[in-house]
């Protein structure tokens, strides 16, 4: 079995699309105002956002994007104006992670 895509809710795709493009995802489907789909820069997985009238309550969705060098990627994204909640940090589970939120509050981990 292979993961085809993951879809998350957004209140405003016109704001979310540029955010995810800035992260490095390639927009492959733009069906405003309801749906957008992106190709991840590495591998075959895709990622989509869909129009929602209400976002999930609580901590929401956690999405992990793997990159080869999180320190370099975070520096690149910060220079493009992306704000992080946590800079790259070595975790006890032996991964180095940086954390940020998208415009809808979804948790993104590099």
C-alpha positions as CSV (number, residue, x, y, z in Angstrom):
1,X,0.0,0.0,0.0
2,X,1.2,3.5,-0.8
3,X,0.0,6.9,0.5
4,X,-1.6,8.6,-2.5
5,X,-2.6,11.9,-0.8
6,X,-3.5,13.7,2.3
7,X,-6.2,16.4,2.4
8,X,-6.6,19.0,5.1
9,X,-9.2,21.7,5.6
10,X,-8.7,25.4,4.9
11,X,-11.0,28.4,5.4
12,X,-9.5,30.3,2.5
13,X,-7.7,28.5,-0.3
14,X,-6.6,31.7,-2.0
15,X,-4.4,32.4,1.1
16,X,-3.3,28.8,1.6
17,X,-2.2,28.1,-1.9
18,X,0.7,30.7,-1.9
19,X,1.7,29.5,1.6
20,X,2.2,25.9,0.5
21,X,3.9,27.0,-2.8
22,X,6.3,29.0,-0.7
23,X,7.1,25.8,1.3
24,X,8.1,24.2,-2.0
25,X,5.0,22.2,-3.0
26,X,4.0,22.3,-6.7
27,X,0.4,23.2,-7.4
28,X,-1.1,20.7,-9.8
29,X,-4.8,21.2,-9.4
30,X,-6.5,24.5,-8.7
31,X,-10.3,24.3,-8.4
32,X,-11.2,27.4,-6.5
33,X,-12.8,28.0,-4.2
34,X,-13.1,24.3,-3.1
35,X,-10.0,22.4,-3.8
36,X,-6.2,22.5,-4.5
37,X,-3.7,19.7,-4.9
38,X,0.1,19.8,-4.7
39,X,2.9,17.5,-5.7
40,X,5.6,17.0,-3.1
41,X,9.1,17.9,-4.4
42,X,10.4,14.5,-3.6
43,X,8.7,11.1,-4.1
44,X,5.2,10.5,-5.5
45,X,2.9,11.7,-2.7
46,X,0.5,14.5,-3.1
47,X,-1.0,16.9,-0.6
48,X,-4.4,18.7,-1.0
49,X,-6.4,21.3,0.8
50,X,-10.2,21.6,0.7
51,X,-12.6,24.4,1.5
52,X,-14.1,24.0,5.0
53,X,-16.7,26.2,6.7
54,X,-15.2,25.3,10.1
55,X,-11.8,24.0,11.2
56,X,-11.3,21.0,13.5
57,X,-11.2,21.9,17.2
58,X,-8.4,21.1,19.5
59,X,-4.8,20.5,18.3
60,X,-6.0,19.9,14.7
61,X,-4.0,18.1,12.1
62,X,-0.3,17.2,12.3
63,X,1.6,16.9,9.0
64,X,5.2,15.8,8.7
65,X,7.2,16.8,5.7
66,X,10.6,15.1,5.4
67,X,13.6,17.1,4.1
68,X,17.3,16.2,3.9
69,X,18.6,19.2,5.9
70,X,16.0,20.9,8.1
71,X,18.5,23.6,9.2
72,X,19.0,24.7,5.6
73,X,15.3,24.4,4.7
74,X,14.2,26.4,7.7
75,X,16.8,29.2,6.9
76,X,15.5,29.3,3.3
77,X,11.9,29.5,4.4
78,X,12.6,32.1,7.0
79,X,14.3,34.2,4.4
80,X,11.0,33.9,2.4
81,X,9.0,35.2,5.4
82,X,7.8,31.9,6.8
83,X,7.6,32.1,10.7
84,X,8.4,29.0,12.8
85,X,7.2,28.1,16.2
86,X,10.3,25.9,16.8
87,X,13.7,26.0,15.1
88,X,15.3,22.7,14.2
89,X,15.8,20.7,17.4
90,X,17.1,17.2,18.0
91,X,14.3,15.1,19.5
92,X,14.6,12.1,21.8
93,X,13.2,9.9,19.1
94,X,16.4,10.7,17.0
95,X,14.8,13.1,14.5
96,X,15.6,16.7,14.1
97,X,12.4,18.7,13.7
98,X,11.2,22.2,13.1
99,X,7.6,23.2,13.8
100,X,5.3,25.8,12.3
101,X,1.6,26.3,11.6
102,X,-0.1,27.0,8.3
103,X,-2.6,29.9,8.0
104,X,-5.4,27.6,9.3
105,X,-3.5,26.5,12.4
106,X,-2.6,23.0,11.1
107,X,0.6,21.8,12.7
108,X,3.5,21.3,10.2
109,X,6.7,19.5,11.1
110,X,9.8,19.4,9.0
